[in-house]
Every structure is written in structure tokens, then in C-alpha cells.
């Protein structure tokens, strides 16, 4: 995956995460509904995992690009 593609994917996942967090903050009563609360927490954890994985891939790509520039 090239760097630009990774950055775009990371941007999208971060935006989705921000929207979900904003939605949760906007409607505090959602926390009292256990099914919805569990589902939202699961979605947040999945998004965080995707963001972390994409960040790690991006880091490896950048490191490789730097190595290539040195050589």
C-alpha cells in the first residue's frame, strides 16, 4: 500500500471515530441503554484497532522510504 493511500485510509478512519465520539457525547442517555452502549464501545474499539494498524503500516512505509533515500 502506498503512502498516500495509507494516509487517506487513516484520515477516513479518524473522521469516522471522531463522528462516533461526538455522537456519544451529544446523546449521553445512550450510555444507559446497554445494548447500544456495548455496540458503540465495540465500534470504537474496532476503529481504534484499524487506526493503530494503519498508523503502524504508515510508519513502516515512511521508514522504508527514508532508507531508500539514504541508499
Order of alpha helices (4+ residues) and beta strands (2+ residues): alpha-alpha
